[in-house]
Amino acid sequence: MPSPTELRLFVSSTFRDMQRERDILVRTVFPEIRTLCRARGASFTDIDLRWGVTEQEAEEGRVVRICLEEIDRCQPHFLGLIGNRYGWQPGREDLAADADLFDDFALLDDAVTASCSVTEMEILHRIERDDDQKGTLHFYLLEEDASDTGTALAQSESTQAQTRLADLRNRIEADPEISSRRYREPQDLASLVRADLIALVDRTFPESATPRPIEIERRNHADFARSRL
């Protein structure tokens, strides 16, 4: 679990078709949120696993474990980007190197049997961890005709994968407990995410409760020490 003064956010999506979206969030939106949190005596950490998994960990079959453990560390904050690809659907043989994986994460047995993608596994794990999704679980769905690159990548997937993606999109949008928005361009996504995260910061660290400068300094020292333990 994150520190009480840290807003830790897991970013979930397929990778190859969501590079532009992830980049614009990392370069423009998240720095603004980090600055806002700092002014409130808190900190903001975004978890983007494009850079979080080493080649050795991938070879050892630890990719899924790392994803799910990071979701736990970010609980309850989760940001999902859904494009035109369903993504990698690992089989049991792909996960066999991590001997304790299925014991540690009970949902994986059914998820692998159902041929879920890693992205859907992340979503299922997050939802299973907390019944109250309001205000902490945000999804942004790319309009299905909005990305030529995403559409081209999607065409390389099987019909079964595309059917599963359509079902996943429908379930997300039909759930009244989940905040979901549609967008067409990365800039539109940035505006939506910025507004939602500012609202989240206002709820989590209200300006009226901003601590005195000396208290902020003490928190910063404590957070630094915690990060080195």
CYANA upper distance limits for C-alpha pairs under 8 A (distance plus 0.5 A):
  1 MET  CA     72 ASP  CA      7.23
  1 MET  CA     73 ARG  CA      5.07
  1 MET  CA     74 CYS  CA      6.81
  1 MET  CA     75 GLN  CA      6.89
  2 PRO  CA      6 GLU  CA      6.46
  2 PRO  CA      7 LEU  CA      7.72
  2 PRO  CA      8 ARG  CA      6.91
  2 PRO  CA     73 ARG  CA      6.54
  2 PRO  CA     74 CYS  CA      6.79
  2 PRO  CA     75 GLN  CA      8.15
  3 SER  CA      7 LEU  CA      8.47
  3 SER  CA    223 ASP  CA      8.01
  5 THR  CA     41 GLY  CA      7.82
  5 THR  CA     42 ALA  CA      5.22
  5 THR  CA     43 SER  CA      6.84
  5 THR  CA    219 ARG  CA      8.31
  6 GLU  CA     42 ALA  CA      6.11
  6 GLU  CA     43 SER  CA      5.18
  6 GLU  CA     44 PHE  CA      6.20
  6 GLU  CA     45 THR  CA      7.83
  7 LEU  CA     42 ALA  CA      8.06
  7 LEU  CA     43 SER  CA      6.66
  7 LEU  CA     44 PHE  CA      5.31
  7 LEU  CA     45 THR  CA      6.82
  7 LEU  CA     74 CYS  CA      8.37
  7 LEU  CA     77 HIS  CA      8.20
  7 LEU  CA    201 VAL  CA      8.49
  8 ARG  CA     44 PHE  CA      6.34
  8 ARG  CA     45 THR  CA      5.22
  8 ARG  CA     46 ASP  CA      6.44
  8 ARG  CA     47 ILE  CA      7.94
  8 ARG  CA     73 ARG  CA      8.24
  8 ARG  CA     74 CYS  CA      5.46
  8 ARG  CA     75 GLN  CA      8.26
  8 ARG  CA     77 HIS  CA      7.13
  9 LEU  CA     44 PHE  CA      8.29
  9 LEU  CA     45 THR  CA      6.70
  9 LEU  CA     46 ASP  CA      5.33
  9 LEU  CA     47 ILE  CA      6.48
  9 LEU  CA     74 CYS  CA      6.06
  9 LEU  CA     77 HIS  CA      5.62
  9 LEU  CA     78 PHE  CA      6.13
  9 LEU  CA     79 LEU  CA      7.47
 10 PHE  CA     46 ASP  CA      6.62
 10 PHE  CA     47 ILE  CA      5.34
 10 PHE  CA     48 ASP  CA      7.37
 10 PHE  CA     70 GLU  CA      7.69
 10 PHE  CA     71 ILE  CA      6.55
 10 PHE  CA     74 CYS  CA      6.50
 10 PHE  CA     77 HIS  CA      7.04
 10 PHE  CA     78 PHE  CA      5.43
 10 PHE  CA     79 LEU  CA      6.54
 11 VAL  CA     46 ASP  CA      7.63
 11 VAL  CA     47 ILE  CA      6.47
 11 VAL  CA     48 ASP  CA      6.22
 11 VAL  CA     49 LEU  CA      8.49
 11 VAL  CA     78 PHE  CA      6.79
 11 VAL  CA     79 LEU  CA      5.40
 11 VAL  CA     80 GLY  CA      6.49
 11 VAL  CA     81 LEU  CA      8.16
 12 SER  CA     48 ASP  CA      8.30
 12 SER  CA     78 PHE  CA      8.00
 12 SER  CA     79 LEU  CA      6.61
 12 SER  CA     80 GLY  CA      5.23
 12 SER  CA     81 LEU  CA      6.67
 12 SER  CA    119 THR  CA      7.13
 12 SER  CA    122 GLU  CA      7.75
 12 SER  CA    123 ILE  CA      8.47
 13 SER  CA     18 MET  CA      7.47
 13 SER  CA     80 GLY  CA      6.47
 13 SER  CA     81 LEU  CA      5.49
 13 SER  CA     82 ILE  CA      6.69
 13 SER  CA     83 GLY  CA      8.40
 13 SER  CA    119 THR  CA      6.43
 14 THR  CA     18 MET  CA      6.93
 14 THR  CA     81 LEU  CA      8.37
 14 THR  CA     82 ILE  CA      8.13
 14 THR  CA     83 GLY  CA      8.23
 14 THR  CA     85 ARG  CA      7.41
 14 THR  CA     86 TYR  CA      7.65
 14 THR  CA     87 GLY  CA      6.14
 14 THR  CA    119 THR  CA      6.86
 15 PHE  CA     19 GLN  CA      6.73
 15 PHE  CA     50 ARG  CA      8.00
 17 ASP  CA     83 GLY  CA      7.54
 17 ASP  CA     84 ASN  CA      8.06
 17 ASP  CA     85 ARG  CA      7.69
 17 ASP  CA    149 THR  CA      7.44
 17 ASP  CA    150 GLY  CA      5.67
 17 ASP  CA    153 LEU  CA      7.55
 18 MET  CA     22 ARG  CA      6.65
 18 MET  CA     81 LEU  CA      8.20
 18 MET  CA     83 GLY  CA      7.57
 19 GLN  CA     23 ASP  CA      6.47
 20 ARG  CA     24 ILE  CA      6.71
 20 ARG  CA    186 PRO  CA      7.13
 21 GLU  CA     25 LEU  CA      6.91
 21 GLU  CA    186 PRO  CA      5.67
 21 GLU  CA    189 LEU  CA      7.80
 21 GLU  CA    190 ALA  CA      8.40
 22 ARG  CA     26 VAL  CA      6.67
 23 ASP  CA     27 ARG  CA      6.47
 24 ILE  CA     28 THR  CA      6.22
 24 ILE  CA     29 VAL  CA      7.56
 24 ILE  CA    186 PRO  CA      7.40
 24 ILE  CA    187 GLN  CA      8.04
 24 ILE  CA    190 ALA  CA      7.28
 25 LEU  CA     29 VAL  CA      5.31
 25 LEU  CA     30 PHE  CA      6.34
 25 LEU  CA    190 ALA  CA      6.64
 26 VAL  CA     30 PHE  CA      5.89
 26 VAL  CA     31 PRO  CA      7.67
 27 ARG  CA     31 PRO  CA      7.31
 28 THR  CA     32 GLU  CA      7.32
 28 THR  CA    190 ALA  CA      8.38
 29 VAL  CA     33 ILE  CA      6.97
 29 VAL  CA    190 ALA  CA      6.92
 29 VAL  CA    193 VAL  CA      8.02
 29 VAL  CA    194 ARG  CA      6.35
 30 PHE  CA     34 ARG  CA      6.53
 30 PHE  CA     46 ASP  CA      7.85
 31 PRO  CA     35 THR  CA      6.71
 32 GLU  CA     36 LEU  CA      6.74
 33 ILE  CA     37 CYS  CA      6.60
 33 ILE  CA     44 PHE  CA      7.45
 33 ILE  CA    194 ARG  CA      8.17
 33 ILE  CA    197 LEU  CA      7.58
 33 ILE  CA    198 ILE  CA      7.36
 33 ILE  CA    201 VAL  CA      8.50
 34 ARG  CA     38 ARG  CA      6.66
 34 ARG  CA     43 SER  CA      6.82
 34 ARG  CA     44 PHE  CA      5.46
 34 ARG  CA     45 THR  CA      8.05
 35 THR  CA     39 ALA  CA      6.84
 36 LEU  CA     40 ARG  CA      7.05
 36 LEU  CA    201 VAL  CA      8.40
 37 CYS  CA     41 GLY  CA      6.91
 37 CYS  CA     42 ALA  CA      5.41
 37 CYS  CA     43 SER  CA      5.79
 37 CYS  CA     44 PHE  CA      6.73
 37 CYS  CA    201 VAL  CA      7.41
 37 CYS  CA    205 PHE  CA      8.12
 38 ARG  CA     42 ALA  CA      5.55
 38 ARG  CA     43 SER  CA      6.03
 38 ARG  CA     44 PHE  CA      8.31
 39 ALA  CA    210 THR  CA      8.41
 40 ARG  CA    205 PHE  CA      6.84
 40 ARG  CA    206 PRO  CA      8.00
 40 ARG  CA    207 GLU  CA      6.89
 40 ARG  CA    209 ALA  CA      8.50
 40 ARG  CA    210 THR  CA      5.52
 40 ARG  CA    211 PRO  CA      7.71
 41 GLY  CA    210 THR  CA      6.79
 41 GLY  CA    211 PRO  CA      6.83
 41 GLY  CA    215 GLU  CA      8.40
 41 GLY  CA    216 ILE  CA      5.42
 41 GLY  CA    219 ARG  CA      7.90
 42 ALA  CA    205 PHE  CA      8.00
 42 ALA  CA    216 ILE  CA      8.25
 42 ALA  CA    219 ARG  CA      8.41
 47 ILE  CA     70 GLU  CA      8.22
 48 ASP  CA     52 GLY  CA      7.36
 49 LEU  CA     53 VAL  CA      6.83
 49 LEU  CA     67 CYS  CA      8.13
 53 VAL  CA     57 GLU  CA      6.81
 53 VAL  CA     58 ALA  CA      7.27
 53 VAL  CA     63 VAL  CA      7.29
 53 VAL  CA     66 ILE  CA      8.08
 54 THR  CA     58 ALA  CA      6.83
 55 GLU  CA     59 GLU  CA      6.72
 56 GLN  CA     60 GLU  CA      6.70
 57 GLU  CA     61 GLY  CA      6.91
 57 GLU  CA     62 ARG  CA      5.82
 57 GLU  CA     63 VAL  CA      7.16
 58 ALA  CA     62 ARG  CA      6.20
 58 ALA  CA     63 VAL  CA      6.01
 60 GLU  CA     97 ALA  CA      6.40
 60 GLU  CA     98 ASP  CA      7.48
 61 GLY  CA     94 ASP  CA      7.13
 61 GLY  CA     95 LEU  CA      5.94
 61 GLY  CA     96 ALA  CA      7.68
 61 GLY  CA     97 ALA  CA      5.85
 61 GLY  CA     98 ASP  CA      6.31
 62 ARG  CA     66 ILE  CA      6.62
 62 ARG  CA     95 LEU  CA      8.11
 62 ARG  CA     97 ALA  CA      8.37
 62 ARG  CA     98 ASP  CA      6.82
 63 VAL  CA     67 CYS  CA      6.86
 64 VAL  CA     68 LEU  CA      6.76
 64 VAL  CA     95 LEU  CA      8.42
 64 VAL  CA    118 VAL  CA      7.42
 65 ARG  CA     69 GLU  CA      6.49
 65 ARG  CA    101 LEU  CA      7.25
 66 ILE  CA     70 GLU  CA      6.57
 67 CYS  CA     71 ILE  CA      6.87
 67 CYS  CA    122 GLU  CA      7.53
 68 LEU  CA     72 ASP  CA      6.94
 68 LEU  CA    122 GLU  CA      6.78
 68 LEU  CA    125 HIS  CA      7.46
 69 GLU  CA     73 ARG  CA      6.88
 70 GLU  CA     74 CYS  CA      6.75
 71 ILE  CA     75 GLN  CA      6.59
 71 ILE  CA     78 PHE  CA      7.98
 71 ILE  CA    122 GLU  CA      8.07
 71 ILE  CA    125 HIS  CA      8.48
 71 ILE  CA    126 ARG  CA      7.16
 72 ASP  CA     76 PRO  CA      8.29
 72 ASP  CA    126 ARG  CA      8.25
 74 CYS  CA     78 PHE  CA      7.80
 75 GLN  CA    126 ARG  CA      8.33
 76 PRO  CA    126 ARG  CA      8.28
 76 PRO  CA    130 ASP  CA      7.85
 76 PRO  CA    136 THR  CA      6.40
 76 PRO  CA    137 LEU  CA      7.93
 77 HIS  CA    136 THR  CA      5.29
 77 HIS  CA    137 LEU  CA      6.54
 78 PHE  CA    126 ARG  CA      8.05
 78 PHE  CA    136 THR  CA      6.82
 78 PHE  CA    137 LEU  CA      5.51
 78 PHE  CA    138 HIS  CA      6.86
 79 LEU  CA    137 LEU  CA      6.66
 79 LEU  CA    138 HIS  CA      5.46
 79 LEU  CA    139 PHE  CA      6.39
 79 LEU  CA    140 TYR  CA      8.46
 80 GLY  CA    123 ILE  CA      8.34
 80 GLY  CA    137 LEU  CA      8.37
 80 GLY  CA    138 HIS  CA      6.68
 80 GLY  CA    139 PHE  CA      5.08
 80 GLY  CA    140 TYR  CA      6.80
 81 LEU  CA    139 PHE  CA      6.39
 81 LEU  CA    140 TYR  CA      5.58
 81 LEU  CA    141 LEU  CA      6.56
 81 LEU  CA    142 LEU  CA      8.24
 82 ILE  CA    139 PHE  CA      7.81
 82 ILE  CA    140 TYR  CA      6.74
 82 ILE  CA    141 LEU  CA      5.24
 82 ILE  CA    142 LEU  CA      6.70
 82 ILE  CA    169 ARG  CA      8.00
 83 GLY  CA    141 LEU  CA      6.61
 83 GLY  CA    142 LEU  CA      5.55
 83 GLY  CA    143 GLU  CA      8.24
 83 GLY  CA    144 GLU  CA      7.92
 83 GLY  CA    150 GLY  CA      7.47
 84 ASN  CA    142 LEU  CA      7.91
 84 ASN  CA    144 GLU  CA      6.95
 84 ASN  CA    150 GLY  CA      6.00
 84 ASN  CA    151 THR  CA      6.57
 84 ASN  CA    153 LEU  CA      8.25
 84 ASN  CA    154 ALA  CA      6.10
 84 ASN  CA    165 LEU  CA      8.24
 85 ARG  CA    150 GLY  CA      7.54
 85 ARG  CA    153 LEU  CA      7.45
 85 ARG  CA    154 ALA  CA      5.44
 85 ARG  CA    157 GLU  CA      7.88
 85 ARG  CA    162 GLN  CA      7.75
 85 ARG  CA    165 LEU  CA      7.57
 86 TYR  CA    117 SER  CA      7.03
 86 TYR  CA    119 THR  CA      8.05
 86 TYR  CA    154 ALA  CA      8.34
 86 TYR  CA    157 GLU  CA      8.34
 86 TYR  CA    161 ALA  CA      6.37
 86 TYR  CA    162 GLN  CA      6.98
 86 TYR  CA    164 ARG  CA      7.67
 86 TYR  CA    165 LEU  CA      5.65
 87 GLY  CA    117 SER  CA      6.12
 87 GLY  CA    118 VAL  CA      7.50
 87 GLY  CA    119 THR  CA      7.33
 87 GLY  CA    161 ALA  CA      8.38
 88 TRP  CA    117 SER  CA      5.67
 88 TRP  CA    118 VAL  CA      6.59
 88 TRP  CA    119 THR  CA      8.43
 89 GLN  CA    112 VAL  CA      8.38
 89 GLN  CA    115 SER  CA      6.31
 89 GLN  CA    116 CYS  CA      6.13
 89 GLN  CA    117 SER  CA      4.53
 89 GLN  CA    118 VAL  CA      6.71
 90 PRO  CA     94 ASP  CA      6.16
 90 PRO  CA     95 LEU  CA      7.67
 90 PRO  CA    112 VAL  CA      7.47
 90 PRO  CA    115 SER  CA      7.71
 90 PRO  CA    116 CYS  CA      8.17
 90 PRO  CA    117 SER  CA      7.24
 90 PRO  CA    118 VAL  CA      7.69
 91 GLY  CA     95 LEU  CA      7.38
 91 GLY  CA    112 VAL  CA      6.61
 91 GLY  CA    115 SER  CA      7.67
 92 ARG  CA     96 ALA  CA      6.43
 92 ARG  CA    112 VAL  CA      7.20
 93 GLU  CA     97 ALA  CA      8.42
 95 LEU  CA    101 LEU  CA      8.17
100 ASP  CA    104 ASP  CA      6.60
101 LEU  CA    105 PHE  CA      6.62
102 PHE  CA    106 ALA  CA      6.34
102 PHE  CA    107 LEU  CA      8.39
102 PHE  CA    108 LEU  CA      6.51
102 PHE  CA    109 ASP  CA      6.83
107 LEU  CA    111 ALA  CA      6.70
107 LEU  CA    124 LEU  CA      8.39
107 LEU  CA    125 HIS  CA      7.70
108 LEU  CA    112 VAL  CA      6.34
108 LEU  CA    121 MET  CA      7.84
109 ASP  CA    113 THR  CA      6.78
110 ASP  CA    114 ALA  CA      6.58
111 ALA  CA    115 SER  CA      6.74
111 ALA  CA    116 CYS  CA      5.76
111 ALA  CA    121 MET  CA      7.18
112 VAL  CA    116 CYS  CA      6.33
116 CYS  CA    120 GLU  CA      6.50
116 CYS  CA    121 MET  CA      6.91
117 SER  CA    121 MET  CA      6.74
118 VAL  CA    122 GLU  CA      6.74
119 THR  CA    123 ILE  CA      6.95
120 GLU  CA    124 LEU  CA      6.57
120 GLU  CA    168 LEU  CA      8.24
121 MET  CA    125 HIS  CA      6.52
122 GLU  CA    126 ARG  CA      6.70
123 ILE  CA    127 ILE  CA      6.71
124 LEU  CA    128 GLU  CA      6.53
125 HIS  CA    129 ARG  CA      6.80
126 ARG  CA    130 ASP  CA      7.55
127 ILE  CA    131 ASP  CA      7.26
127 ILE  CA    133 GLN  CA      7.86
132 ASP  CA    177 GLU  CA      7.86
133 GLN  CA    137 LEU  CA      6.01
133 GLN  CA    177 GLU  CA      6.10
133 GLN  CA    178 ILE  CA      6.41
134 LYS  CA    177 GLU  CA      6.10
134 LYS  CA    178 ILE  CA      6.67
134 LYS  CA    179 SER  CA      7.59
135 GLY  CA    179 SER  CA      7.79
135 GLY  CA    200 LEU  CA      7.40
136 THR  CA    200 LEU  CA      8.20
137 LEU  CA    178 ILE  CA      6.65
137 LEU  CA    179 SER  CA      6.98
138 HIS  CA    178 ILE  CA      7.12
138 HIS  CA    179 SER  CA      5.49
138 HIS  CA    180 SER  CA      6.46
139 PHE  CA    172 ILE  CA      8.29
139 PHE  CA    178 ILE  CA      8.11
139 PHE  CA    179 SER  CA      6.64
139 PHE  CA    180 SER  CA      5.04
139 PHE  CA    181 ARG  CA      6.88
140 TYR  CA    180 SER  CA      6.13
140 TYR  CA    181 ARG  CA      5.39
140 TYR  CA    182 ARG  CA      6.10
140 TYR  CA    183 TYR  CA      7.41
140 TYR  CA    189 LEU  CA      7.78
141 LEU  CA    169 ARG  CA      8.13
141 LEU  CA    180 SER  CA      7.71
141 LEU  CA    181 ARG  CA      6.62
141 LEU  CA    182 ARG  CA      5.16
141 LEU  CA    183 TYR  CA      6.78
142 LEU  CA    146 ALA  CA      7.35
142 LEU  CA    182 ARG  CA      6.21
142 LEU  CA    183 TYR  CA      5.67
142 LEU  CA    184 ARG  CA      6.31
142 LEU  CA    185 GLU  CA      8.45
143 GLU  CA    147 SER  CA      8.44
143 GLU  CA    182 ARG  CA      6.66
143 GLU  CA    183 TYR  CA      6.44
143 GLU  CA    184 ARG  CA      6.04
144 GLU  CA    151 THR  CA      8.40
145 ASP  CA    151 THR  CA      7.99
146 ALA  CA    184 ARG  CA      5.85
146 ALA  CA    185 GLU  CA      7.82
147 SER  CA    151 THR  CA      6.51
147 SER  CA    184 ARG  CA      8.25
148 ASP  CA    152 ALA  CA      6.63
149 THR  CA    153 LEU  CA      6.79
150 GLY  CA    154 ALA  CA      6.49
151 THR  CA    155 GLN  CA      6.80
152 ALA  CA    156 SER  CA      7.63
153 LEU  CA    157 GLU  CA      7.89
154 ALA  CA    162 GLN  CA      8.12
157 GLU  CA    161 ALA  CA      6.67
157 GLU  CA    162 GLN  CA      7.35
158 SER  CA    162 GLN  CA      6.92
159 THR  CA    163 THR  CA      6.65
160 GLN  CA    164 ARG  CA      6.75
161 ALA  CA    165 LEU  CA      6.69
162 GLN  CA    166 ALA  CA      6.74
163 THR  CA    167 ASP  CA      6.77
164 ARG  CA    168 LEU  CA      6.63
165 LEU  CA    169 ARG  CA      6.69
166 ALA  CA    170 ASN  CA      6.71
167 ASP  CA    171 ARG  CA      6.67
168 LEU  CA    172 ILE  CA      6.74
169 ARG  CA    173 GLU  CA      6.78
170 ASN  CA    174 ALA  CA      6.50
171 ARG  CA    175 ASP  CA      6.74
172 ILE  CA    178 ILE  CA      7.37
172 ILE  CA    180 SER  CA      7.58
173 GLU  CA    178 ILE  CA      8.07
173 GLU  CA    180 SER  CA      6.56
181 ARG  CA    192 LEU  CA      8.46
183 TYR  CA    188 ASP  CA      6.42
183 TYR  CA    189 LEU  CA      6.32
184 ARG  CA    188 ASP  CA      7.10
184 ARG  CA    189 LEU  CA      8.13
185 GLU  CA    189 LEU  CA      6.98
186 PRO  CA    190 ALA  CA      6.69
187 GLN  CA    191 SER  CA      6.96
188 ASP  CA    192 LEU  CA      6.93
189 LEU  CA    193 VAL  CA      6.60
190 ALA  CA    194 ARG  CA      6.43
191 SER  CA    195 ALA  CA      6.78
192 LEU  CA    196 ASP  CA      6.75
193 VAL  CA    197 LEU  CA      6.48
194 ARG  CA    198 ILE  CA      6.60
195 ALA  CA    199 ALA  CA      6.79
196 ASP  CA    200 LEU  CA      6.71
197 LEU  CA    201 VAL  CA      6.60
198 ILE  CA    202 ASP  CA      6.66
199 ALA  CA    203 ARG  CA      6.80
200 LEU  CA    204 THR  CA      6.55
201 VAL  CA    205 PHE  CA      5.97
201 VAL  CA    206 PRO  CA      7.54
202 ASP  CA    206 PRO  CA      5.14
202 ASP  CA    207 GLU  CA      7.33
205 PHE  CA    209 ALA  CA      7.37
205 PHE  CA    210 THR  CA      7.64
206 PRO  CA    210 THR  CA      7.23
211 PRO  CA    215 GLU  CA      6.32
211 PRO  CA    216 ILE  CA      6.71
212 ARG  CA    216 ILE  CA      6.86
213 PRO  CA    217 GLU  CA      6.71
214 ILE  CA    218 ARG  CA      6.79
215 GLU  CA    219 ARG  CA      6.69
216 ILE  CA    220 ASN  CA      6.63
217 GLU  CA    221 HIS  CA      6.83
218 ARG  CA    222 ALA  CA      6.70
219 ARG  CA    223 ASP  CA      6.46
220 ASN  CA    224 PHE  CA      6.56
221 HIS  CA    225 ALA  CA      6.65
222 ALA  CA    226 ARG  CA      6.58
223 ASP  CA    227 SER  CA      6.65
224 PHE  CA    228 ARG  CA      7.08
225 ALA  CA    229 LEU  CA      7.06
